[in-house]
Amino acid sequence: MTMTQTMQPVQVIGAGLAGCEAAWTLANAGVPVTLYEMKPKQYTPAHHYQGFAELICSNSLKAARIGSAAGMLKEEMRILGSLTMEAAAQTCVSAGGALAVDRERFSDYITQKILSHPLITVLHQRVDQIPQGKTIIASGPLTESHLAQSIQQLCGAQYLSFFDAAAPIVTFDSLDQQKVFFAARYGRGEADYINCPMDKEQYEQFYQELVNAQAVQLHEFEKQDFQVYEGCMPVEVMAKRGADTLRYGPLKPVGLTDPRTGHRPWAVVQLRSENREGTMYNLVGFQTNLKFPEQKRVFSLIPGLEHAEFVRYGVMHRNTFLNSPKLLTSSFCLRKNPDIYFAGQMTGVEGYVESAASGILAGKNMARTLAGKAPLLLPADCMLGALSRYISDESVTDFQPMGANMGILPPWPERVRDKTVRYEKIAQRGLDSLRAYLQTIDSHS
């Protein structure tokens, strides 16, 4: 008997993008897989099509150009042998500068590939408990309640969130340094916050635009959950409780002095570092349900943020995700149980492409572990390497999901004014690093 015939199958839970990529990667490495998918016997509130890898929100897989974060990540996935990218190439439709697909044909293509692979066995059944043995959990942001409870028991209830209530994140380099200042309230501790001071006129203009901005309509299945998170009230809802509510809440100016004027501002928006490198900052207390264009328009009225680059907009939606920095390694393996890997949005990577990419990496690392090899540690300057480091950075204290963006990559060492040119250089550097790393790994395998 061959090793493949005697090897216990790896169990993959969920046939979304991440689960399909993980199963495909494992099987192509000679590892037998049992893939569990509860459709068509049962659907989540957001899913309707019976095929695998269903795209429910959009037919777009984001920008195609290499000099964008999404385009860079997609090229990395092609280098790594992505089934998602193969399917997209076969089912793409015209969409300008984006990669868009015919959703049903895309799903059908991946479903057929998975079902026809000789090392993948598909079981159409719901998984209520994490099984024994080598397992990759890729059950998605709407994980069914019984399995979610099992994950809670494994990881700890405090490390699993069911609602994503996050503030926008901007890049440090895009802030107007002449209008902001570093300081902590009353000078206590280190000056960890960037402060954006407002005078009365600036605050009143901002307030009027905020309370009249357009919000996203929640899905029916999210509305009940939304009520539970009153403690994470959207900033626009808080503002509607009175013109001075924000000034006594997240925008309170007490304990702060604007060094340019020597006086306390009328209101202050504070930014807190999102990573140890200090390349990204979040808007403290700005959880929001505003539409993304509205966030860009309204929050750009904040002094210092006029030309801010938003690497993530604020969101408030149903999203089951782990506090991954406390639980996972950069290989997407559970720190306290090396038999268990996670992949997809549950790990805190946000977006279709990011979820699929995490499935590839989880699958490759599971296969390498089974072969007695060290897991991959992708370069920090490639997008997937940066994402895997972000979700496993133990120094992060207030973890929120993150999609691919240039802010998580090391900056270009020289000043390049043209952002398009700078991003193209950063992307090419990362792709070159990934190819060189994989060649080194292959030569030592």
N, C-alpha and C positions, 0 to 999 in steps of 0.2 A: 504493500500500500504506500502511496505517496504521502508526503507531509500534509498536502492540502486535504487529502482524504481523511487523515487522522486528526487534523486540527479542529478544535471546537469552533463553531461559527461565532463571529462577533455579532452581537445584537445591536441593531440600529433602530431607534424608536423615532418614527416620523419620516414621511416621504415628501417633505418640502424640499426646497433647494438645498439646504444644509444636509439633510439626511440622505438625499440622492447623491450628492457629491461625496459624502463620507462612504456610502456603500460602494459607489463606483470606484473610488480610489482604492479602497481595501481589496475589492474583487480583482482589480487590475494588478494589484501587488501579489495576487495568488492566495488571498485570505478569503475563506468562505464567509458569507454574510446572511443573516436572517433579518430582513427588513420588515418592521411592523408598521402598518398604516391602517387607521380605523375607517377611512373612506373605502368604499361607498356605504358601509353599514351605518356610519355616524359621521356627521359633519360638525365643524365648529360654527359659531354664528356668522363668521365672515366667509366661509368657503362654500362653493356651490358646484364646482366642476369635479368630476370623479377622477380625473387624471392626477398624476404626481406633479410636484413643483408648480402648483397653481399660483399664478400672479393675480392677486385680488384687488390691488389698488391702481395699478397702471400697467400699460404695456411697455413702458420705458425703463431701460436699465441704465439710465443716466448718460452723461456725456461720453462721446466716443473718443475724443482727442486725447492723446497720450499726456499732454500737458495739463490735464485736469486730474483731480484726485480719483474720481471714478474711472476715468480712462486708464490711468496708471494701474489701478488695482485690477482692472479687467485684463490688461496685458500680462500682468503677473500671473493671473489665473490661467491664461493660455499657456504660458511657460510651464505651469504646474500640471497641465493636462486636464483642464476643466471640462466637464460634461455640459455645464451651463453655457459656456462660451461656444462649444460645438453646436449645441441646440440653437443658440441665438443666431449663429452664422447661417443655419439652414432655414430659419423661420423669420428672419428680419423683414421689417417693412420700412418704408421711407419715413424719416423723422428728423430731417435736417441734420444737426450736429449730434443728435442723441442716438443711442442704440435702442431701437424699439422692435418688438416682436409681435407676431400674431399669437395671442395668448393661448388659444386652444391648440394650435399646431405646435407651439413650443412645449406645452405640457404633454401632448401626445408623443412628441419625439423622445422626450426624456423617459416617459413611461415605457415606451417600446424598448428603449435601450436597457433599462433596468430589468424589465421582465424577461428579456432574451439573454441576459448574461448568465452563463452556466454556473457561476459561483454565487449568485444571488437568489435566495428563496424569499418570496414575498408572502407575508401572512396578513390578511385583511382582518385585523381584530384590534380592539382597544387594549392598551396596556395600562393596568391600574396600579401595578407595583413595579419598582425597578427590579429587573431580573438579576439573578446571580450570574457571575461570569463577566467577561469583557463586554462592555456596553457603551455605545455612544447615544446620548440623549439629545435629540434634535426635534423636540415636540412643538417648538414654536411659541409665539407670544400669547397664544390663546390655549395653552396647555389645559387639558381636561382636568377637572377638580380632583379626581382620585389619584391620578399620577402626580399632580401638583402637591398633594398632601404627602405622598411618598417622598418626593424631592425635599419637601420641608423637613421631614423626619431625618433624612440623610444629611442635609446641609445645615439645618437649624432654621427655625422659623424667622429669626431676625435677619437672615441672609437671603430671603426671597421676597421680591416685590411683585405686586400684581397691577400696579398702576404707575405709569411713567409721568412724573410731574417734574419737569426740568426747566431751568432757566436758559436763555440763550447764551452762547459762548462766542467770544470774539478773539481775534488774534491781537497780541500785544503790539506788534509792529504797525498795525493799522490805526492805533489810537493817536489822537493829536496830543503829543506830550506837552504842548504849551498851555493846554487847558485843564489838565488833570494833575493830581499830586498824590504821592504816597503818604499815608498816615494811618495810624490806629487811633481810635477814640481816646481822648484825654492823654494821648501819648503813651498808652499802656502797651507794653510789649513791643515787638518789632513792627515796623510800618508795613504790614502785610497786605493792606488794601490799597487799591487805586481808587481815588475819589474823584467823582465828576460833579463839581459844584454848580448849582443853579441859583440865579437870582429870582426874584418874585415873578418877573415878566416871563422868563424862560420856563419856570415851573408851570405857570398858568397856561401857557401855550401847549406844553407837553401834556398837561392834565386834560385839556379839552380834546386833543387829538386821541389820547388814550381811551377815554370813556366813550368816544364815538367810533372807534375802530371796529372792523368786522371780525367776528370770532368764527372759529370752525364749528360746524354742527356735529355733535357727537352721534355715534351710532346708537341705536336703541339698546344694544347689549352693554354699552358703556355708561349709560346714564345712571343706572343704579350704583355702579361702582364709583362714579364720580362724586356722588353724595358723601361717600365714606371719607373722602379726602378733603374735608373742609379745612384741615390744618395746612393744606397746600393750596390755599385759595389763589386763583389767578389774579395777577396784579390788576388787571382791568376790572375785575369784579370788586376787589377791595377798593379801588378808586371810586367806584360808583356809590360807595357808602358815605361819601362826603369829600369835599374839596381838600380838606386837610388830613384825611385819613392816612395817606401815604407819608405825609410829613411827620406823623407820629408813629409810623411803622417802618417799612424798609428804607424810606428816604429821609429818615430823621437826621438832622444836621448836628445834633448835640455832641459836644466833645470834639468838634472838628473846626479848624481854622484854615481858611483859604490863604496860603502864603502870599498870593498876589495882592490880596486886599487887606489882610490882617484881621478880617472879620469872619464871623460864622456865616456860612451860606444860608440861603432861604431853604434849600433842600439839597440833598446829596445822594447820588446814585453810587453805590460801592461795587467794585469789581474784585473778585477773589481768584487767585491763581488756580487753574484747573489741573496743572501738571507741575512736576518738580523743576522742569526746565524754564517755567515761566513764560512760555510762548503763547498760552491761551488763558483767557480770563472769563469767568461767568458773571452775569449780572445778578447780584445777591438779591433774593426775594422776588425775582421776576419770573416765577412760574407763570405761564400764560397759555391761553387757548386761542390767541389771535392767529389769523391766517399769516402765512410766512411773508407775503409782500407787505402786509400791514405792520408786522414786526420790524421789517427793514425801514419802512417809512417813519413809524412813530419813534422807535428807539434811536434812530439817527438824529432826532431832535435833541438828544441828551448831549450836553457840551463834552467834547472830546470824542464822541462817537459818530460825528458827521460822516466820516468816510470809513467806518468800521467794517471789517470783513467778518461776516458771521460764518463760523465753521459749523455751527449747529444752531437752529432756531429752537425756541421754547416749545415744548409739547406737553399735552395732558391727555393721555389716552390709555386704554387697556393694554398692558404689556407686561407679561410675566418675565422677569429677568432676575438673575443672580447678582449678589454683591461679589462679582467675580474676583476682584483683587484679594479678597479674604479667602477665596475658595479654590481658584484655578491657577495653574501654572501657565506659562506662555505657550505650552503645547496643547492647551485646552483640557488638560487632565486634572481631575479632582486631587488636591494636595493630599488629602487624608485617605484616599482610596484610589490607587493607580489603575484599578480595573475600570473606573468610570471616567468617561470623557463627556463633555458637553459641546454642542455646536449650534450655530444659528443665533437668532436674536436673543435667546435666553442667556447667552454669554455676555450680552451688552454691546455686541456689534450691531449697528442699526442700519437696515436697508437690505434689499434683495441681494445685491452683489456682495456686500460684506458678509451676509449670512452664508451664501454659497461658498465664499472663500474660506470661511472658518471651517466649513465642512470638509474641504479639501485638506486643510492643515490637520484637523483632528484625525481624519482617515489616514493620512501619511504617518502621523506620529504613532497611532495605534499599530499600524503595520510594522513600523520600525521597532517598536517595543516588542512585538511578538517575534521579530527576527533577531532580538538581542542587540539591537543598535540603539544608540543615543537618539533622543528626539531632535527634530530640527529646531534650530534657533535662528530664525531668519534675520537678515541684517536689519538694523534699526532704521536704515534710510530707505528701505522698500516699504510699500504701504501695508502689506499684510504683516510684515515684521513689526511695524509701528503699532498696528492695531492689536496684535497679540501681546505686545508689551503693555499697551494701555490697559487692557482688561485684566492684566495680572500684576499691575504695579501696586505693591503692598503699601506704598506711602499715600495712596489716595484715600481720603477719609470720607468723602461724600460722592460716591460713585454714581454716575449716570451714563446711560448708553451713549455710544458715539459712532458715527459713520465715518467713512473715509474722508479725510480732509488734509490739506497741506500743513495745517497747524501742528499736527502730531509728528511731523517729520523734522529732522535736524535742519535748521535754516541753511541757506546757501552762504558760504563763507565770505563772499564778496558782495558788495552793494550792486544790485542790478535794478534800476528804476522800473523798467518795463516788467510788470507782473507776469505777463504771458511768457516772456523770455525766461524769467527767473524760474517759473514753474516748470517749463520745459527742461531746463537744466537739472532741476531737482528730480524730476521724473526719470530722466535718462540716467542720472547717477544711481537712483534706486534700482532701476532695471538692470543696469550693468552689475551692481552689487549682487543682486539676486542670482543672475546667471553665473557669476564667478563663484558664489557660495555653493550653488548646486553642483558645479563642476568639481569643486574641491571635495564635496560630500561623496559624489559618485566615484572619484578616484580612490577614496579610502574605504569604499564599501566592499 
